[in-house]
Amino acid sequence: MRMNQSSLILSVALLVVGIQASSLGAQQSGIIEPKSTVLSVNPFGLMFDLFNAELERVVSPTSTIGFGGSGLFGGGDEGSIGDLEYLNADVFWRYYPSGTPLQGWMFGVKTGITNVDAEGTYWGYGFDFNRSWLLGPEGKFYMGLGLGLKRLYKTGGSCSYSCMRYIPTFRIVNVGIAL
């Protein structure tokens, strides 16, 4: 899979701007409404040919559910991201012990699939420990960081102990918009 880096950056920027524009109509003057959804990406990862994006939604006073995806791109021609070497998609549940979903310390569990280009597809489960903030006068700017661990199992075919793997997961810094 070949993709121009500037096209990827432009696509993400247009998505964020479109979501921001659609939320402007719902604002009420002087009242900061509780946020129920966050869309975030890791802008620093693009410098290292890594893409990460998450969508997280509040489901109770202490928890959220969401979907996250990431990809790692290998070397390619000058000016392009290159071939996709790693692709990951997870669903997750996060618990906020402070009772302020989308803000503060959280512990989460996740499950999903990981495809490694040279090795195949793995199913896995794991956990995350993160910290997030809603910033700005209306609490619309989101920033989150964290780490975790995921255990992978090879899907399909015969599998021995060597098919089981552990991979660390890092959010580095995700930034985004809270709606």
C-alpha positions in Angstrom: 0.0 0.0 0.0 1.6 3.3 -1.1 0.4 6.6 0.2 1.7 10.1 -0.1 2.5 11.6 3.3 1.0 15.0 2.5 -2.3 13.4 1.4 -2.5 11.5 4.7 -1.9 14.7 6.7 -4.4 16.7 4.6 -7.1 14.0 5.0 -6.7 14.0 8.8 -6.7 17.8 8.9 -9.9 18.0 6.8 -11.6 15.4 9.1 -10.8 17.4 12.2 -11.9 20.7 10.7 -15.2 19.1 9.5 -16.0 17.8 13.0 -15.1 21.2 14.5 -17.3 23.0 12.1 -20.3 20.7 12.8 -19.9 21.2 16.5 -19.9 25.0 16.3 -23.7 25.1 15.7 -24.3 23.2 18.9 -22.6 25.7 21.2 -24.5 27.7 23.8 -23.0 31.0 25.0 -21.5 30.9 28.5 -22.2 27.3 29.2 -19.6 24.6 29.0 -21.3 21.4 28.1 -20.0 18.0 29.2 -18.1 16.3 26.4 -19.2 12.9 25.3 -16.9 12.0 22.4 -13.2 12.5 21.6 -11.5 12.0 18.2 -7.7 12.1 18.5 -4.6 11.4 16.5 -0.9 11.2 17.1 0.6 14.0 15.0 4.2 13.3 16.1 4.0 9.7 14.7 3.8 11.0 11.2 7.4 12.1 11.5 8.3 8.5 12.2 6.0 6.9 9.6 3.5 5.9 12.3 -0.2 6.6 12.3 -2.5 6.3 15.3 -6.1 7.5 15.7 -8.8 6.9 18.3 -12.5 7.5 18.7 -13.7 7.4 22.4 -17.3 7.8 23.6 -18.6 8.2 27.2 -21.0 5.4 28.2 -21.3 5.9 32.0 -20.2 8.4 34.7 -16.9 6.4 35.0 -16.3 4.7 31.7 -15.9 5.0 27.9 -15.7 2.7 25.0 -13.9 3.3 21.7 -12.1 2.2 18.7 -8.4 2.7 17.8 -6.2 2.0 14.9 -2.6 2.3 14.1 -0.2 1.6 11.3 3.6 1.6 10.7 4.9 2.3 7.3 8.2 1.0 5.9 10.6 2.8 3.7 9.5 3.9 0.3 10.4 6.4 -2.4 11.6 9.8 -1.2 8.5 11.9 -0.2 6.2 9.0 0.4 5.3 7.0 3.5 6.0 3.7 1.9 4.5 0.2 2.3 2.3 -0.7 5.2 4.3 -3.1 7.5 2.0 -3.2 10.5 -1.7 -2.5 10.9 -3.7 -2.7 14.2 -7.4 -2.2 15.0 -8.8 -2.5 18.6 -12.0 -1.9 20.5 -11.4 -0.8 24.1 -13.1 0.0 27.4 -11.6 2.6 29.8 -12.4 3.2 33.4 -11.9 6.6 35.0 -11.8 6.2 38.8 -12.2 10.0 39.3 -15.7 9.9 37.8 -14.7 12.3 35.0 -14.7 10.4 31.7 -12.2 11.7 29.1 -10.2 13.5 31.8 -7.7 12.2 34.3 -6.1 8.9 35.0 -7.6 5.8 33.3 -7.2 2.1 33.1 -8.4 0.2 30.1 -8.7 -3.2 28.5 -8.7 -3.8 24.7 -9.0 -6.5 22.1 -8.4 -6.6 18.4 -6.4 -7.7 15.4 -2.9 -6.9 14.4 -1.5 -7.7 10.9 2.3 -7.8 10.5 3.1 -7.7 6.8 5.9 -10.4 6.9 4.3 -12.7 9.5 0.5 -12.7 9.3 -2.5 -11.8 11.3 -2.8 -12.0 15.1 -5.7 -11.6 17.5 -4.8 -10.1 20.8 -5.9 -8.6 24.1 -4.3 -6.2 26.5 -4.5 -3.2 28.8 -3.6 0.4 28.9 -2.8 2.9 31.6 -3.3 6.5 30.4 -3.7 10.1 31.4 -5.8 12.6 29.5 -6.8 16.3 29.7 -9.6 18.5 28.2 -8.1 21.9 27.7 -9.2 25.3 26.5 -12.0 27.7 27.6 -14.6 25.2 26.4 -12.7 22.0 27.1 -12.6 21.0 23.4 -8.9 20.5 23.1 -8.0 16.9 24.0 -4.5 15.6 24.9 -3.7 12.1 26.1 -0.7 9.9 26.7 -0.1 6.5 28.0 1.2 3.0 27.6 0.2 -0.6 27.8 0.9 -4.2 26.8 -0.9 -6.5 24.3 -0.6 -10.2 24.0 -0.9 -11.6 20.5 -2.0 -15.0 19.2 -1.5 -16.1 15.6 -4.8 -16.7 13.8 -5.2 -19.6 11.3 -2.8 -22.4 10.5 -0.8 -24.4 13.0 0.6 -22.5 15.9 3.2 -23.3 18.5 4.5 -21.3 21.5 6.4 -19.1 19.1 3.1 -17.8 17.7 2.4 -16.1 21.0 3.9 -12.6 21.3 3.7 -9.6 23.6 4.0 -6.0 22.2 4.1 -2.8 24.1 1.6 -0.1 23.2 2.3 3.6 23.4 0.1 6.6 22.7 3.1 8.9 22.9 0.9 12.1 22.7 -2.6 12.0 21.1 -4.2 15.3 20.4 -7.7 15.9 19.2 -11.1 17.4 19.6 -13.8 16.8 22.3 -17.4 17.1 21.2 
